[in-house]
Amino acid sequence: MRVKVDQPKCVASGQCVLAAPAVFDQDDDGIVQVLVDRPEAVHHEDVRESVAVCPAAAIWLEEE
């Protein structure tokens, strides 16, 4: 799994950080930051939840 984000689309809701804090963070403006673009399997479900709850559809996955 590879995590991709479109930072200009991010609306700084922070839902991704709440769902997967080991993978996402926010900068000072609240814009998503990817901490780990290839998360370990233990985090995959949390990352999928982040994709599902992102109100701007700014996160997507590439399954490898």
All heavy atoms as a GROMACS GRO file, in nm:
protein
  485
    1MET      N    1   0.085  -0.118   0.000
    1MET     CA    2   0.000   0.000   0.000
    1MET      C    3   0.089   0.124   0.000
    1MET      O    4   0.186   0.131   0.075
    1MET     CB    5  -0.089  -0.001   0.125
    1MET     CG    6  -0.158   0.130   0.154
    1MET     SD    7  -0.245   0.133   0.313
    1MET     CE    8  -0.384   0.028   0.279
    2ARG      N    9   0.053   0.217  -0.087
    2ARG     CA   10   0.121   0.347  -0.088
    2ARG      C   11   0.016   0.456  -0.071
    2ARG      O   12  -0.087   0.454  -0.139
    2ARG     CB   13   0.197   0.367  -0.217
    2ARG     CG   14   0.262   0.505  -0.225
    2ARG     CD   15   0.345   0.519  -0.345
    2ARG     NE   16   0.482   0.490  -0.300
    2ARG     CZ   17   0.588   0.502  -0.377
    2ARG    NH1   18   0.575   0.536  -0.501
    2ARG    NH2   19   0.708   0.478  -0.330
    3VAL      N   20   0.042   0.549   0.020
    3VAL     CA   21  -0.051   0.658   0.050
    3VAL      C   22  -0.015   0.780  -0.034
    3VAL      O   23   0.102   0.820  -0.040
    3VAL     CB   24  -0.044   0.695   0.199
    3VAL    CG1   25  -0.139   0.810   0.230
    3VAL    CG2   26  -0.073   0.575   0.287
    4LYS      N   27  -0.116   0.837  -0.096
    4LYS     CA   28  -0.099   0.959  -0.176
    4LYS      C   29  -0.194   1.065  -0.124
    4LYS      O   30  -0.306   1.032  -0.082
    4LYS     CB   31  -0.132   0.932  -0.324
    4LYS     CG   32  -0.048   0.828  -0.389
    4LYS     CD   33   0.088   0.884  -0.419
    4LYS     CE   34   0.164   0.788  -0.510
    4LYS     NZ   35   0.286   0.845  -0.556
    5VAL      N   36  -0.152   1.189  -0.126
    5VAL     CA   37  -0.240   1.299  -0.087
    5VAL      C   38  -0.229   1.412  -0.188
    5VAL      O   39  -0.126   1.430  -0.252
    5VAL     CB   40  -0.209   1.352   0.055
    5VAL    CG1   41  -0.228   1.246   0.159
    5VAL    CG2   42  -0.071   1.413   0.062
    6ASP      N   43  -0.338   1.485  -0.200
    6ASP     CA   44  -0.342   1.606  -0.281
    6ASP      C   45  -0.358   1.722  -0.183
    6ASP      O   46  -0.469   1.758  -0.146
    6ASP     CB   47  -0.459   1.600  -0.379
    6ASP     CG   48  -0.460   1.717  -0.475
    6ASP    OD1   49  -0.385   1.814  -0.454
    6ASP    OD2   50  -0.538   1.711  -0.572
    7GLN      N   51  -0.245   1.776  -0.138
    7GLN     CA   52  -0.248   1.879  -0.034
    7GLN      C   53  -0.333   2.001  -0.071
    7GLN      O   54  -0.402   2.054   0.015
    7GLN     CB   55  -0.107   1.920   0.005
    7GLN     CG   56  -0.035   1.808   0.081
    7GLN     CD   57   0.104   1.845   0.121
    7GLN    OE1   58   0.180   1.900   0.042
    7GLN    NE2   59   0.139   1.813   0.245
    8PRO      N   60  -0.334   2.049  -0.195
    8PRO     CA   61  -0.420   2.164  -0.226
    8PRO      C   62  -0.570   2.134  -0.207
    8PRO      O   63  -0.648   2.227  -0.184
    8PRO     CB   64  -0.389   2.193  -0.374
    8PRO     CG   65  -0.248   2.145  -0.392
    8PRO     CD   66  -0.241   2.020  -0.306
    9LYS      N   67  -0.609   2.008  -0.214
    9LYS     CA   68  -0.750   1.973  -0.192
    9LYS      C   69  -0.786   1.963  -0.044
    9LYS      O   70  -0.903   1.969  -0.007
    9LYS     CB   71  -0.783   1.839  -0.259
    9LYS     CG   72  -0.792   1.846  -0.409
    9LYS     CD   73  -0.825   1.711  -0.468
    9LYS     CE   74  -0.966   1.670  -0.440
    9LYS     NZ   75  -1.003   1.543  -0.508
   10CYS      N   76  -0.687   1.946   0.043
   10CYS     CA   77  -0.710   1.926   0.186
   10CYS      C   78  -0.784   2.046   0.245
   10CYS      O   79  -0.749   2.161   0.220
   10CYS     CB   80  -0.577   1.905   0.257
   10CYS     SG   81  -0.591   1.880   0.436
   11VAL      N   82  -0.886   2.016   0.327
   11VAL     CA   83  -0.964   2.122   0.392
   11VAL      C   84  -0.933   2.130   0.543
   11VAL      O   85  -1.004   2.196   0.617
   11VAL     CB   86  -1.115   2.103   0.370
   11VAL    CG1   87  -1.149   2.116   0.223
   11VAL    CG2   88  -1.163   1.969   0.425
   12ALA      N   89  -0.826   2.062   0.584
   12ALA     CA   90  -0.776   2.072   0.721
   12ALA      C   91  -0.877   2.026   0.826
   12ALA      O   92  -0.882   2.079   0.936
   12ALA     CB   93  -0.728   2.214   0.751
   13SER      N   94  -0.954   1.924   0.794
   13SER     CA   95  -1.052   1.875   0.891
   13SER      C   96  -0.987   1.789   0.999
   13SER      O   97  -1.042   1.773   1.108
   13SER     CB   98  -1.161   1.794   0.821
   13SER     OG   99  -1.111   1.669   0.779
   14GLY      N  100  -0.873   1.727   0.967
   14GLY     CA  101  -0.801   1.646   1.065
   14GLY      C  102  -0.858   1.506   1.084
   14GLY      O  103  -0.812   1.433   1.172
   15GLN      N  104  -0.954   1.467   1.004
   15GLN     CA  105  -1.014   1.334   1.018
   15GLN      C  106  -0.912   1.223   0.993
   15GLN      O  107  -0.915   1.118   1.058
   15GLN     CB  108  -1.133   1.318   0.923
   15GLN     CG  109  -1.246   1.415   0.951
   15GLN     CD  110  -1.298   1.402   1.092
   15GLN    OE1  111  -1.335   1.293   1.136
   15GLN    NE2  112  -1.297   1.510   1.166
   16CYS      N  113  -0.819   1.247   0.901
   16CYS     CA  114  -0.716   1.146   0.872
   16CYS      C  115  -0.625   1.124   0.993
   16CYS      O  116  -0.588   1.011   1.023
   16CYS     CB  117  -0.635   1.187   0.750
   16CYS     SG  118  -0.556   1.350   0.764
   17VAL      N  119  -0.592   1.231   1.062
   17VAL     CA  120  -0.506   1.220   1.179
   17VAL      C  121  -0.578   1.146   1.291
   17VAL      O  122  -0.518   1.064   1.361
   17VAL     CB  123  -0.460   1.359   1.226
   17VAL    CG1  124  -0.373   1.348   1.351
   17VAL    CG2  125  -0.385   1.431   1.116
   18LEU      N  126  -0.706   1.170   1.305
   18LEU     CA  127  -0.783   1.100   1.407
   18LEU      C  128  -0.791   0.950   1.376
   18LEU      O  129  -0.784   0.868   1.466
   18LEU     CB  130  -0.924   1.158   1.418
   18LEU     CG  131  -0.931   1.301   1.473
   18LEU    CD1  132  -1.073   1.354   1.464
   18LEU    CD2  133  -0.881   1.306   1.616
   19ALA      N  134  -0.806   0.916   1.249
   19ALA     CA  135  -0.820   0.775   1.210
   19ALA      C  136  -0.686   0.701   1.206
   19ALA      O  137  -0.681   0.583   1.240
   19ALA     CB  138  -0.888   0.765   1.074
   20ALA      N  139  -0.580   0.769   1.165
   20ALA     CA  140  -0.450   0.702   1.149
   20ALA      C  141  -0.337   0.795   1.194
   20ALA      O  142  -0.260   0.845   1.112
   20ALA     CB  143  -0.432   0.660   1.004
   21PRO      N  144  -0.323   0.819   1.323
   21PRO     CA  145  -0.221   0.913   1.371
   21PRO      C  146  -0.077   0.866   1.347
   21PRO      O  147   0.014   0.948   1.350
   21PRO     CB  148  -0.251   0.924   1.520
   21PRO     CG  149  -0.325   0.799   1.555
   21PRO     CD  150  -0.403   0.763   1.431
   22ALA      N  151  -0.057   0.738   1.321
   22ALA     CA  152   0.078   0.689   1.292
   22ALA      C  153   0.120   0.719   1.149
   22ALA      O  154   0.238   0.710   1.115
   22ALA     CB  155   0.086   0.539   1.318
   23VAL      N  156   0.023   0.756   1.066
   23VAL     CA  157   0.050   0.776   0.923
   23VAL      C  158   0.035   0.922   0.880
   23VAL      O  159   0.104   0.968   0.791
   23VAL     CB  160  -0.042   0.686   0.839
   23VAL    CG1  161  -0.021   0.708   0.690
   23VAL    CG2  162  -0.020   0.540   0.876
   24PHE      N  163  -0.056   0.995   0.945
   24PHE     CA  164  -0.084   1.133   0.904
   24PHE      C  165  -0.059   1.231   1.018
   24PHE      O  166  -0.074   1.199   1.135
   24PHE     CB  167  -0.231   1.147   0.860
   24PHE     CG  168  -0.266   1.063   0.743
   24PHE    CD1  169  -0.338   0.946   0.761
   24PHE    CD2  170  -0.227   1.098   0.616
   24PHE    CE1  171  -0.372   0.865   0.653
   24PHE    CE2  172  -0.260   1.018   0.506
   24PHE     CZ  173  -0.333   0.902   0.525
   25ASP      N  174  -0.025   1.353   0.979
   25ASP     CA  175  -0.015   1.466   1.071
   25ASP      C  176  -0.064   1.588   0.994
   25ASP      O  177  -0.101   1.578   0.877
   25ASP     CB  178   0.129   1.484   1.118
   25ASP     CG  179   0.139   1.567   1.245
   25ASP    OD1  180   0.035   1.613   1.296
   25ASP    OD2  181   0.252   1.586   1.293
   26GLN      N  182  -0.068   1.702   1.062
   26GLN     CA  183  -0.110   1.826   0.998
   26GLN      C  184   0.000   1.930   1.020
   26GLN      O  185   0.062   1.935   1.126
   26GLN     CB  186  -0.240   1.877   1.060
   26GLN     CG  187  -0.358   1.789   1.032
   26GLN     CD  188  -0.480   1.834   1.108
   26GLN    OE1  189  -0.490   1.809   1.227
   26GLN    NE2  190  -0.571   1.900   1.039
   27ASP      N  191   0.018   2.017   0.918
   27ASP     CA  192   0.114   2.126   0.936
   27ASP      C  193   0.047   2.239   1.015
   27ASP      O  194  -0.065   2.225   1.063
   27ASP     CB  195   0.169   2.173   0.800
   27ASP     CG  196   0.067   2.241   0.712
   27ASP    OD1  197  -0.043   2.277   0.760
   27ASP    OD2  198   0.098   2.261   0.593
   28ASP      N  199   0.114   2.352   1.030
   28ASP     CA  200   0.063   2.462   1.111
   28ASP      C  201  -0.068   2.519   1.058
   28ASP      O  202  -0.145   2.579   1.133
   28ASP     CB  203   0.167   2.574   1.120
   28ASP     CG  204   0.289   2.533   1.203
   28ASP    OD1  205   0.278   2.437   1.282
   28ASP    OD2  206   0.394   2.597   1.186
   29ASP      N  207  -0.097   2.498   0.930
   29ASP     CA  208  -0.223   2.544   0.871
   29ASP      C  209  -0.329   2.435   0.871
   29ASP      O  210  -0.439   2.456   0.820
   29ASP     CB  211  -0.199   2.592   0.727
   29ASP     CG  212  -0.111   2.715   0.722
   29ASP    OD1  213  -0.125   2.802   0.811
   29ASP    OD2  214  -0.027   2.724   0.630
   30GLY      N  215  -0.296   2.319   0.925
   30GLY     CA  216  -0.391   2.209   0.932
   30GLY      C  217  -0.392   2.120   0.810
   30GLY      O  218  -0.472   2.027   0.801
   31ILE      N  219  -0.302   2.144   0.717
   31ILE     CA  220  -0.296   2.066   0.594
   31ILE      C  221  -0.229   1.931   0.620
   31ILE      O  222  -0.129   1.923   0.692
   31ILE     CB  223  -0.220   2.141   0.483
   31ILE    CG1  224  -0.288   2.276   0.456
   31ILE    CG2  225  -0.210   2.058   0.355
   31ILE    CD1  226  -0.433   2.267   0.412
   32VAL      N  227  -0.286   1.827   0.560
   32VAL     CA  228  -0.236   1.691   0.582
   32VAL      C  229  -0.089   1.677   0.544
   32VAL      O  230  -0.043   1.733   0.444
   32VAL     CB  231  -0.322   1.589   0.503
   32VAL    CG1  232  -0.314   1.611   0.354
   32VAL    CG2  233  -0.283   1.446   0.539
   33GLN      N  234  -0.019   1.603   0.626
   33GLN     CA  235   0.119   1.564   0.601
   33GLN      C  236   0.125   1.412   0.614
   33GLN      O  237   0.070   1.356   0.709
   33GLN     CB  238   0.212   1.626   0.707
   33GLN     CG  239   0.208   1.776   0.715
   33GLN     CD  240   0.272   1.840   0.594
   33GLN    OE1  241   0.388   1.814   0.564
   33GLN    NE2  242   0.196   1.922   0.524
   34VAL      N  243   0.190   1.347   0.521
   34VAL     CA  244   0.206   1.202   0.528
   34VAL      C  245   0.336   1.172   0.601
   34VAL      O  246   0.443   1.215   0.560
   34VAL     CB  247   0.208   1.139   0.387
   34VAL    CG1  248   0.231   0.989   0.396
   34VAL    CG2  249   0.079   1.169   0.314
   35LEU      N  250   0.325   1.102   0.711
   35LEU     CA  251   0.443   1.065   0.789
   35LEU      C  252   0.509   0.941   0.733
   35LEU      O  253   0.631   0.928   0.737
   35LEU     CB  254   0.404   1.039   0.935
   35LEU     CG  255   0.340   1.157   1.010
   35LEU    CD1  256   0.294   1.112   1.147
   35LEU    CD2  257   0.438   1.272   1.019
   36VAL      N  258   0.426   0.848   0.683
   36VAL     CA  259   0.475   0.720   0.630
   36VAL      C  260   0.395   0.690   0.504
   36VAL      O  261   0.276   0.662   0.514
   36VAL     CB  262   0.455   0.607   0.733
   36VAL    CG1  263   0.509   0.476   0.680
   36VAL    CG2  264   0.517   0.642   0.866
   37ASP      N  265   0.458   0.696   0.387
   37ASP     CA  266   0.381   0.674   0.264
   37ASP      C  267   0.359   0.526   0.232
   37ASP      O  268   0.274   0.492   0.151
   37ASP     CB  269   0.442   0.747   0.145
   37ASP     CG  270   0.576   0.690   0.102
   37ASP    OD1  271   0.640   0.618   0.180
   37ASP    OD2  272   0.617   0.721  -0.011
   38ARG      N  273   0.434   0.439   0.298
   38ARG     CA  274   0.412   0.294   0.284
   38ARG      C  275   0.394   0.235   0.424
   38ARG      O  276   0.488   0.177   0.482
   38ARG     CB  277   0.528   0.228   0.213
   38ARG     CG  278   0.537   0.272   0.069
   38ARG     CD  279   0.649   0.203  -0.002
   38ARG     NE  280   0.657   0.256  -0.138
   38ARG     CZ  281   0.709   0.192  -0.238
   38ARG    NH1  282   0.760   0.074  -0.220
   38ARG    NH2  283   0.711   0.245  -0.356
   39PRO      N  284   0.275   0.252   0.480
   39PRO     CA  285   0.254   0.206   0.618
   39PRO      C  286   0.260   0.055   0.631
   39PRO      O  287   0.232  -0.019   0.537
   39PRO     CB  288   0.114   0.259   0.651
   39PRO     CG  289   0.047   0.276   0.520
   39PRO     CD  290   0.155   0.311   0.421
   40GLU      N  291   0.296   0.013   0.751
   40GLU     CA  292   0.298  -0.130   0.781
   40GLU      C  293   0.156  -0.184   0.779
   40GLU      O  294   0.059  -0.110   0.799
   40GLU     CB  295   0.361  -0.153   0.918
   40GLU     CG  296   0.508  -0.114   0.924
   40GLU     CD  297   0.568  -0.136   1.060
   40GLU    OE1  298   0.517  -0.220   1.137
   40GLU    OE2  299   0.668  -0.069   1.090
   41ALA      N  300   0.144  -0.313   0.758
   41ALA     CA  301   0.012  -0.377   0.745
   41ALA      C  302  -0.079  -0.350   0.864
   41ALA      O  303  -0.200  -0.337   0.848
   41ALA     CB  304   0.029  -0.527   0.724
   42VAL      N  305  -0.022  -0.337   0.980
   42VAL     CA  306  -0.103  -0.313   1.099
   42VAL      C  307  -0.180  -0.181   1.090
   42VAL      O  308  -0.284  -0.166   1.155
   42VAL     CB  309  -0.013  -0.318   1.226
   42VAL    CG1  310   0.082  -0.200   1.230
   42VAL    CG2  311  -0.097  -0.324   1.351
   43HIS      N  312  -0.137  -0.088   1.005
   43HIS     CA  313  -0.203   0.041   0.991
   43HIS      C  314  -0.294   0.050   0.868
   43HIS      O  315  -0.361   0.152   0.849
   43HIS     CB  316  -0.098   0.153   0.983
   43HIS     CG  317  -0.012   0.163   1.104
   43HIS    ND1  318  -0.061   0.195   1.229
   43HIS    CD2  319   0.120   0.142   1.121
   43HIS    CE1  320   0.037   0.194   1.317
   43HIS    NE2  321   0.149   0.161   1.254
   44HIS      N  322  -0.300  -0.053   0.787
   44HIS     CA  323  -0.376  -0.045   0.662
   44HIS      C  324  -0.524  -0.014   0.684
   44HIS      O  325  -0.582   0.068   0.612
   44HIS     CB  326  -0.360  -0.174   0.582
   44HIS     CG  327  -0.225  -0.186   0.519
   44HIS    ND1  328  -0.193  -0.288   0.433
   44HIS    CD2  329  -0.112  -0.112   0.530
   44HIS    CE1  330  -0.068  -0.275   0.392
   44HIS    NE2  331  -0.016  -0.170   0.451
   45GLU      N  332  -0.585  -0.079   0.781
   45GLU     CA  333  -0.728  -0.054   0.804
   45GLU      C  334  -0.751   0.091   0.848
   45GLU      O  335  -0.847   0.154   0.805
   45GLU     CB  336  -0.784  -0.151   0.908
   45GLU     CG  337  -0.934  -0.145   0.920
   45GLU     CD  338  -1.004  -0.182   0.789
   45GLU    OE1  339  -0.954  -0.265   0.712
   45GLU    OE2  340  -1.110  -0.123   0.762
   46ASP      N  341  -0.663   0.144   0.931
   46ASP     CA  342  -0.676   0.284   0.974
   46ASP      C  343  -0.661   0.379   0.855
   46ASP      O  344  -0.732   0.480   0.846
   46ASP     CB  345  -0.570   0.318   1.080
   46ASP     CG  346  -0.591   0.242   1.209
   46ASP    OD1  347  -0.702   0.192   1.233
   46ASP    OD2  348  -0.494   0.234   1.287
   47VAL      N  349  -0.569   0.347   0.765
   47VAL     CA  350  -0.549   0.432   0.648
   47VAL      C  351  -0.672   0.426   0.556
   47VAL      O  352  -0.717   0.529   0.505
   47VAL     CB  353  -0.421   0.391   0.571
   47VAL    CG1  354  -0.410   0.468   0.440
   47VAL    CG2  355  -0.298   0.414   0.657
   48ARG      N  356  -0.728   0.308   0.538
   48ARG     CA  357  -0.849   0.297   0.457
   48ARG      C  358  -0.963   0.378   0.520
   48ARG      O  359  -1.042   0.441   0.449
   48ARG     CB  360  -0.888   0.152   0.440
   48ARG     CG  361  -0.795   0.076   0.347
   48ARG     CD  362  -0.842  -0.067   0.318
   48ARG     NE  363  -0.750  -0.133   0.229
   48ARG     CZ  364  -0.654  -0.217   0.268
   48ARG    NH1  365  -0.640  -0.247   0.396
   48ARG    NH2  366  -0.572  -0.270   0.180
   49GLU      N  367  -0.970   0.380   0.652
   49GLU     CA  368  -1.070   0.461   0.721
   49GLU      C  369  -1.045   0.610   0.693
   49GLU      O  370  -1.140   0.686   0.670
   49GLU     CB  371  -1.066   0.434   0.872
   49GLU     CG  372  -1.156   0.521   0.955
   49GLU     CD  373  -1.303   0.487   0.939
   49GLU    OE1  374  -1.335   0.378   0.889
   49GLU    OE2  375  -1.386   0.572   0.977
   50SER      N  376  -0.920   0.651   0.693
   50SER     CA  377  -0.887   0.792   0.663
   50SER      C  378  -0.933   0.830   0.524
   50SER      O  379  -0.988   0.940   0.505
   50SER     CB  380  -0.735   0.814   0.673
   50SER     OG  381  -0.692   0.795   0.804
   51VAL      N  382  -0.912   0.742   0.428
   51VAL     CA  383  -0.959   0.770   0.291
   51VAL      C  384  -1.111   0.785   0.290
   51VAL      O  385  -1.165   0.876   0.227
   51VAL     CB  386  -0.914   0.657   0.195
   51VAL    CG1  387  -0.979   0.674   0.058
   51VAL    CG2  388  -0.763   0.654   0.184
   52ALA      N  389  -1.179   0.697   0.362
   52ALA     CA  390  -1.326   0.698   0.362
   52ALA      C  391  -1.383   0.824   0.428
   52ALA      O  392  -1.488   0.872   0.386
   52ALA     CB  393  -1.378   0.573   0.433
   53VAL      N  394  -1.317   0.876   0.529
   53VAL     CA  395  -1.374   0.989   0.604
   53VAL      C  396  -1.321   1.124   0.558
   53VAL      O  397  -1.371   1.228   0.604
   53VAL     CB  398  -1.353   0.973   0.756
   53VAL    CG1  399  -1.420   0.846   0.806
   53VAL    CG2  400  -1.207   0.977   0.794
   54CYS      N  401  -1.225   1.129   0.470
   54CYS     CA  402  -1.172   1.257   0.424
   54CYS      C  403  -1.281   1.333   0.349
   54CYS      O  404  -1.327   1.289   0.243
   54CYS     CB  405  -1.051   1.237   0.334
   54CYS     SG  406  -0.984   1.392   0.268
   55PRO      N  407  -1.324   1.449   0.399
   55PRO     CA  408  -1.434   1.521   0.336
   55PRO      C  409  -1.398   1.583   0.200
   55PRO      O  410  -1.486   1.616   0.122
   55PRO     CB  411  -1.469   1.630   0.438
   55PRO     CG  412  -1.345   1.651   0.516
   55PRO     CD  413  -1.276   1.517   0.520
   56ALA      N  414  -1.268   1.594   0.172
   56ALA     CA  415  -1.225   1.656   0.045
   56ALA      C  416  -1.176   1.553  -0.056
   56ALA      O  417  -1.135   1.591  -0.166
   56ALA     CB  418  -1.114   1.757   0.073
   57ALA      N  419  -1.179   1.425  -0.019
   57ALA     CA  420  -1.125   1.319  -0.105
   57ALA      C  421  -0.982   1.352  -0.149
   57ALA      O  422  -0.944   1.332  -0.264
   57ALA     CB  423  -1.216   1.296  -0.226
   58ALA      N  424  -0.903   1.400  -0.053
   58ALA     CA  425  -0.766   1.440  -0.081
   58ALA      C  426  -0.666   1.327  -0.059
   58ALA      O  427  -0.548   1.345  -0.084
   58ALA     CB  428  -0.728   1.559   0.007
   59ILE      N  429  -0.714   1.212  -0.012
   59ILE     CA  430  -0.627   1.098   0.015
   59ILE      C  431  -0.671   0.981  -0.071
   59ILE      O  432  -0.790   0.955  -0.081
   59ILE     CB  433  -0.635   1.056   0.164
   59ILE    CG1  434  -0.603   1.175   0.255
   59ILE    CG2  435  -0.542   0.938   0.193
   59ILE    CD1  436  -0.636   1.148   0.401
   60TRP      N  437  -0.578   0.912  -0.129
   60TRP     CA  438  -0.609   0.789  -0.201
   60TRP      C  439  -0.494   0.691  -0.183
   60TRP      O  440  -0.387   0.727  -0.134
   60TRP     CB  441  -0.642   0.815  -0.348
   60TRP     CG  442  -0.527   0.854  -0.434
   60TRP    CD1  443  -0.453   0.773  -0.515
   60TRP    CD2  444  -0.474   0.985  -0.450
   60TRP    NE1  445  -0.358   0.847  -0.579
   60TRP    CE2  446  -0.368   0.976  -0.542
   60TRP    CE3  447  -0.505   1.110  -0.398
   60TRP    CZ2  448  -0.292   1.086  -0.580
   60TRP    CZ3  449  -0.430   1.219  -0.434
   60TRP    CH2  450  -0.325   1.207  -0.525
   61LEU      N  451  -0.520   0.568  -0.222
   61LEU     CA  452  -0.422   0.460  -0.202
   61LEU      C  453  -0.386   0.396  -0.335
   61LEU      O  454  -0.470   0.387  -0.424
   61LEU     CB  455  -0.480   0.352  -0.111
   61LEU     CG  456  -0.529   0.399   0.024
   61LEU    CD1  457  -0.596   0.285   0.097
   61LEU    CD2  458  -0.415   0.456   0.104
   62GLU      N  459  -0.264   0.351  -0.343
   62GLU     CA  460  -0.221   0.264  -0.451
   62GLU      C  461  -0.185   0.132  -0.386
   62GLU      O  462  -0.094   0.127  -0.304
   62GLU     CB  463  -0.101   0.324  -0.524
   62GLU     CG  464  -0.132   0.448  -0.603
   62GLU     CD  465  -0.008   0.505  -0.671
   62GLU    OE1  466   0.103   0.453  -0.653
   62GLU    OE2  467  -0.025   0.606  -0.740
   63GLU      N  468  -0.261   0.031  -0.418
   63GLU     CA  469  -0.232  -0.101  -0.363
   63GLU      C  470  -0.117  -0.161  -0.440
   63GLU      O  471  -0.113  -0.153  -0.563
   63GLU     CB  472  -0.356  -0.190  -0.371
   63GLU     CG  473  -0.474  -0.140  -0.291
   63GLU     CD  474  -0.455  -0.151  -0.139
   63GLU    OE1  475  -0.365  -0.224  -0.094
   63GLU    OE2  476  -0.533  -0.086  -0.067
   64GLU      N  477  -0.023  -0.220  -0.371
   64GLU     CA  478   0.096  -0.278  -0.436
   64GLU      C  479   0.093  -0.428  -0.425
   64GLU      O  480   0.033  -0.485  -0.343
   64GLU     CB  481   0.222  -0.222  -0.372
   64GLU     CG  482   0.231  -0.072  -0.389
   64GLU     CD  483   0.355  -0.014  -0.321
   64GLU    OE1  484   0.391  -0.061  -0.212
   64GLU    OE2  485   0.413   0.077  -0.378
   0.00000   0.00000   0.00000
